[in-house]
Amino acid sequence: MKKEINIGLLGTGTVGGGVILVLKDHEALITERVGTPIRIKKVLARHPEKVHALDPSLPVVTDIEEITGDPDIDIVVELIGREHPALEYMKKALLAGKNVVTANKDVVAVHGKELFELAAAHHVDFLFEASVAGGIPIIRPLKESLASNRISLIMGIINGTTNYMLTRMTEEHMDFTEVLKQAQEKGYAESDPTADIGGFDAARKIAILSSIAFNTRVHLDEVEIEGIEKISLRDIVYAEELGYTIKLLGIAKQLKNGKISVGVHPTMLRKNHPLASVDDVFNAVYIEGQPIGEAMFYGRGAGRFPTASAVCGDIIECARNIREGCNGRVGCTCYEEKALALKEEVFSQFYVRLLVDEAPGVLAQIASVFGKHEVSLFNVLQTRKLGDLAEIVVITHPVSVYDLEEATKELAVTKVVNRISNVLRVEDDQSIC
């Protein structure tokens, strides 16, 4: 039985600093719960003064070998972020027989298979709860608490920046450019916001979640990605009028034929859906499965202490495994190879906003094009005149993605259509007749 469990900490930025403070401030509580003290033995950092401002007693090193080569270090906690050199550092740690805890969604989404295989080969833990949805427990529930379930749907608000922006657009009727500037001023959005508003951050997270839920490796390049750049205030207003709200969702479904679809899309949600009331920078993950039915996990998806909470939870889990000699007990759960569904097999409702000629028979021509491609219309609004043009909004019945795309391609070159302003997915079981 080890007298204490030692950590090598890589990175002391926002989250790394939070981990130092949590382990220090909750030392007695954590020791009671683990049964053995947990100590940070070494910290890899470029700025020792920042580390010592948090805890003057911590030894700081600048060479990863001083951590991976130290036989007394049991757990390497990687919090430097980005793909490189974090990937190389984690591989070194696993090859050295160290357990690894990380919050790095970039590495897990792209290189998870390789790291899981290394962990299994060396009988150590590779834990990454903090890589998705910050402080919300979702990785371990999917792997363990819900292990008896057949998951059919995961739908999540898993990017706080875009959720904040869409909330402000909805509540204050701010336009996209204005709300992006505000998000940057508040520190919610980076100076280059592409990863957030383009949907790429959420794509990494839904790739991780769907891989676990469906027991099959979902690669990042298999995730269909749409961002929120095309969402205008007009779409927000129409959504409100129709009883919906717009959220950027990571959506993963397992179809009845066993295939899966995984994507990130700005989506219109009926206002009584559990996810519709998740606002500002909060995250939530909604799950449907059998036998559980429906479940939702809600909380802060980012920030120093919420994310540090998830990291420390993994540290404690790993420390308990070390005490019991059972590291590597729950490894990679991707033991199947499920095919991605074709566009012809994926069905959704859609919202389509068009600018068309203001003339008799135009609506009939548009309906004819939709009908030609087997797109049935659930709701049609002719909303306003703009000179010689009119704006039309339609909500479809469930239709295959392929048929909807073919219909909009033809509409885009139809003489009476000036432009297709936007196309959004709709998640609304109530409107299915």
N, C-alpha and C positions, 0 to 999 in steps of 0.2 A: 504494500500500500504506500503510494507516494505521500510524503509529508506535505508537499505543496505542488500545485500544477502551474507551470511556467508558460508565459505567453511571449512571443516575439511579435511586436506590433509594427506593421508597415504603414506609415502615413499618419500624420496628426493634423489633418485639416479639420473641417467642420465635424465630420463623423468620428474620425480618430480621436479628436479632442474630447468629444462626447463620451467615447468608450473609456478613456482615462478617468474622466470625472465620475462616471457611473460606477466603475469598478472600485474607485477610491471611496466615494460617498456611501456606497451600499456594501462595503467590504464585509461587515459582520453578518448581514442578512444573506449574502451570497455564500459565505463560508458555511453558515448553518444549512442552507439548502443543498449544497454540494457535498458537505461533509469533509471538505479539504480546502484550505486557502488557495485562492487563485492570485498569482502575482504577475505583473508585467516585468519581465526580466530585462528585455532590451527593446529599444525603439529605433526603427530605421527612419531617419528624418534628415532633411537638408538644413533645417534651422533649429539647432539645439535650444536656443533661447525661447522658442515658442513652446517646446516640450516642457522646459523647466518652469515656465510661467504657470503651467498646469500642475506640475508635480516636480519639484526640484530634485527628488531622489532618483528619478528615472535615468538609467544609463542610455546615452544616445550613440548609435553607430551609423556609419555611412556605407558600409559594404554588406550586401545581402548574405554573403558567406558567413559573416559573424553571427547570423541568426540561423540559417539552414545548417551550419556546421556545428552548432552548439548542442551537445547531447542532452543538456538539461531542459531545453525548450521543447514543450509538448505540443503547443498549438501556435500556428502562424496565422495571424489575423491581418488580412490584406485589405487596406482601405485607402490605397493611393489613387484608385480610380483609373479610368480609361483602359484601353486594351494592352498597351505596352508601356513599361516593362512588367505590368502586373501579371500577365500570363506567364512570362518566363520565371518570375519570382515564385508564383504558385507551383509551377512544375518542379522547380528546384526543391521546394519545401516537401512536396509529395514524394519525390524521388528519395529524399532524405528520411522518409518515414514519419514526417510531421503531419498532424491533423491540420486542416486548413478551414478557416472561416472567412467568408468574403461578403461584401455588399455589391460586388461588381457585376452589374447586369450585362455590360458589354462583353465581358469574357465568358460568363455563363451561357449567354444566348448563342454565342458563336463557337465556343470551344468546350462546352460542357461535356460532350462525349469523351473527349481526350482526357479531361481532368478526372471524370468519374472512373475511367479505366485505370488511371494511375493510382487513384485512391483505393480501388478494389485490389489491385495488385500488391499494394503495401499494407492492406488491412487497416486503413485509417479513415477518418471522417472527412468528407468534403461538404460543408454546410453553407447555405446561401440564402437564408430567410430574408435578409435585408435587401436582397437584389430586386424584389418586387414589392411595391406598395409600402415602403418605409417601415413604420412600426406595426402595421397590420399583420397579424399571424395568418399566413395563407399557404406557404410552401409546406410546412409540417402538417397542417390540417389535411391538405390534399394527399400527402404521402402516407399519413398514418391515421388520423381521425376519420377520414372518409375512404379508407382503403377498401371497405366492403361495398362501396357504391360504384355503379356504372354512371359516370358523368356524361351528360348529353349536351350541356351548355355551360360555357363560362363567358360572362359579359362584365367588363370592368371599366370603371373610370380610374385609370392608372397613370395619369399624368396631371399633376396639380396645376401646372402653368396654364394649360389649355382649359382646364375646368374653371380656373379663376377668370380667365378671359371670357369664356362663354357665359359665366354667371353675371359678370359686369355688363356684357352686351344685353343680356336678358333683363336684368333688374334696373339698369340705368339707361338703356337704349343708346349705349355708346357704340360708335362704329369700330371696325376692326383695327384700323391704324391707331386710333386714340387709345383703345384698351391695351394694345401691345406696348405702346409707350409707357402707359401707367404700370403695367406688369414689370417692365424693365426698371422703372424708377423704384419700385418696391422690392426689387431683387428676386422676383418670382421668375423672370425670364432673363436669359443670357443676352449679352450684346449681339451675339449671333444666335437667334432663337430657332434655327432650322430644325434641330433635333426634336424640339417640343412641338412647335406648330405644324411641322411637317409629318408628325405621327411616328417618327423613327424611334423615339424613346419608348413610347407605348408598344411599338412593334416588338422590341426586344423582350419586354415584359410578358406580352401575350404569347410569344414563342416559348418562353420558359414555362408559363402556366399550362399551356396546352400540351406541351411535351409530358408534363407530369400527369395531368388529368386523363389524357388519352393513351398513356403508356407507349408513346411512339415519339421518335425524335422529330421535332419540327424545326427546320432550319430557318434562319432569319430571311433568307431569300425566297422562302415559300410563303411568307406573310404578305398578303395584299395590303398596301399602305396608302391611305388618303389622309391628308392633314386638314386643318381648318382654314387655310388661307382663302378659300372661296366662299366662306360663310359671310354673308352680308347682313346688315341690320334688317333688310327686307325679309330674309329667311327667318330671322328671329321673330319678327312680327307675325308672319304667316303661321309659324309654328304655334305661337300663343293663341291666335285666332282659331286654329284647328284643334286646340287642346293638347298640344305637345310641347316639349322642351327639347333643345338640341344639346347633345353631349358628344364628346369624342370618346368612342368606346373601342376597347379591344374586344373582339367577338370571336369565339372559337366554338364550333358546333361539331358534334358527331352525328352524321346522318343515319337513317335507318339501314342503309346499305353498308354501313361500317366505315365509309370514307369520312374524311374530316375537312372542314373549311376553317381557315384562320385569317383574320384580317383586322385592320384598324380603320375605322370609318367614322366621320361625323354622322350622327344618327338622331333621327327624331324619335323621342320616347313619349308614350302617353304619360300625362302628368301624375297618374296614380301608380306608376311603376316605382318600385323601391329605389331605383337608381336616380330617378328624376329629381329627388329632393337633396341629392348630394351636391353641395355647392362649394364655391371658393376653392381653396387648395386641398380640400379633403379628397380622399380616394375611397373607393369601395369596389368589392368584387362580388358579383351575384352568380350563384351556381344553381343549376338544376340537375338532379340525378335521382337514381333509385337505389336504395329505398328512402333517402332523406327527403326527397321532394325539392323544396326551395330553401336556400340559405344565403345570407349576405354577410360579408365581413367589411367593417367600416372603420375608418380612423384617419389619422394623419399619414399621408404617403411620403413625406419627406421631412427634413429638419434634423438638427443635431441630435436631440434626445429621442424622438421617436425612432429614428434609424439606429441610434446607438442601443436602444432597448432591444431591437431585433438582433443586432450583432451579439449583445451580451447574452441573450437567450440561447443563441447557438453556442457561445463559449461555455455556458453552463451545461447544455446538453452534451457537448463534447467532453467536458470535465467529468460528468457522471459516467459516461461510457468508459473513460480512462480508468476510473475507480473500479468499475465492474469488469474491465477487460473485454469490452464488447464493441470496440470502435469498428466502424464499417458495417454496423448492423443493418442499417437501411441505406442502401446505395442507390444507384441509378435504377429508375423504375421504367425505363424505355425498353421493354422486352418484346414489343410488337413492332411491325412495320405496316402502318396504315397508309393507304393511298390518299392523296389530296383529291377532293371532289372537283369535277369539271364545272365550268360555268353553267352548263346545261342542267347540272344537278343541284345547284345552290339556289334556293328560292328566298325571296324577301319582298316586302312591300317597298315602294319607292315614292318619293316626293320629287316632282319635276316642275321647275318654274321656267316658263317660256315667254319670250317677247315676240308677238305675232302681229300681222297686219290687222287693222281694225276694219273688217269688211264682212259682209254676209257669207256664210258657208265655211268660214275659216275653222271654226270648232269642229265641224263635221269632217273636214279634211284631216285635221289632227287626230281625231278619234279613229278615222279610217286607217291611218298609218299604224297607230297603236294596235288596232284590231288585226291588221295584216300580220303582225308579229305576236299575236296571241297575248297581248297585254290588255287585261281587263281593268277598267277604271272604277275605282271605289268612290272618289270624290273629285269634283271639278269646280273650280272657282274662276270666274272671269273678274278680276279684281279692280283694275283701274285702266284708264286710257292715258296714253302718253303721246299726244299729238295724233299722228296717223297710226299709232301702234297701240296694242293692248297687251296687258300682262295676264297670263293664264297660269294657274297652279292646279296640278292634278296629283292625287294620291292613288296609286294603283292597288289592286288586289295582289296577293302573293304571285310573283312571276319569276321565272328563272333569270339569273343575272345575264345570261347570254341573250335571251329574247329582249330584255330591257335595253341592253347595249345596241342590239341591231335596230330596235325601234328608234332610239335617240340618234343613231348614225343617219338613218333616213330622214328623220325630222330636221336634222341640222342642215340638210341640203334641199329641203322642201321650200318652194318659192315663197309661201306665205309666212314662213318662220324667219324672223329676223335673227334670233339667237336663242340657244338654250342657256339660260342664266345659271342654273344649278340643278344637280341631281343628288339627292340624299337618300340613304336607306331609312326605312321606317320599321321600328320594332313595336308592334301593337297587336297582340292577340285579339283584343276586343273588336277590331274592325274586320276580322276575317269572317266572311259570311258563307 
